[in-house]
Amino acid sequence: MRWLWLIATLLSWVLCFTRHGAGAMAWWLFAAIVGSIATALAFVQARIEAHAKPEIMFDLPKRQPVQDKPAQREPESP
């Protein structure tokens, strides 16, 4: 997707400087500036994702099921 942003931005710059009317030139200049920002952010995002560490998954011990029985007492010796 970032490559599409780059191609669209470059095309906008070319169209901006080849237009003869002020309105068309302003429109393509605006598109080129917005495209430049979007392209830069897309490449920054790709760079961050490439170097990001994966989320840490903690292996928690499984809890023992709660037993409803009371603890049994050992018989007393005489």
Summary of the structure (lengths in Angstrom):
residues: 78
radius of gyration: 32.3
end to end distance: 84.1
largest distance: 112.6
contacts: 125
relative contact order: 0.11
helix: 60%
strand: 0%
